[in-house]
Amino acid sequence: KNEVEQSPQNLTAQEGEFITINCSYSVGISALHWLQQHPGGGIVSLFMLSSGKKKHGRLIATINIQEKHSSLHITASHPRDSAVYICAVFPPYGNKLVFGAGTILRVKS
Amino acid sequence: NAGVTQTPKFQVLKTGQSMTLQCAQDMNHEYMSWYRQDPGMGLRLIHYSVGAGITDQGEVPNGYNVSRSTTEDFPLRLLSAAPSQTSVYFCASSGLAETDTQYFGPGTRLTVL
């Protein structure tokens, strides 16, 4: 079983819809990262979470450390939000980020 | 700041050839790492470094070497390229804390024939 599981793998939404992407992990962590990768593009960091909730524009990320679960929400989705969203965690052993397989999001206009 | 830079952006190699993928950062980050990204799979760690002169293996180190002679540079060497090394390679850097923001380079798309 992968240490980091994301769901769904693929998501298609209509413009304006509220979107939720989930990330579950099986190890204790001190930080969880959400990353975004546009088609053919580089990878950018969206959020780092160690507890609670963070908001940046239309993006909201939450984490429940006890339940080992994080969610990334996009409000009022737009076609430019179409990208791969990646969850990554630092397990307690060594300095190694472990990544989920990513969620491919397509927002249609 | 230029951030994290990688060269080349694209490369085609023949089986058995060697080459070096370059990675540099100008943010004085101690932690640098190399990942490969394959279709349907998450990013996988190849090698990483927590400072000049210190490197360690990641999840998929076979066929790759690294060195870290300066804080800024972290080259990845393919010793004898194989078709299984066809992939997109990303370099990343950050501070040493797990909570530090991760900065990624633009990637190198490598094809081994």
Interface residues (C-beta under 8 A of the other chain):
Chain A: N2 V4 I29 S30 A31 H33 L35 G41 G42 I43 V44 S45 M48 S50 I86 A88 F90 G94 N95 K96 L97 F99 G100 A101 G102
Chain B: Y31 S33 Y35 G40 M41 G42 L43 R44 L45 Y48 V50 D56 G58 E59 F90 A92 L96 E98 T99 D100 T101 Q102 Y103 F104 G105 P106 G107
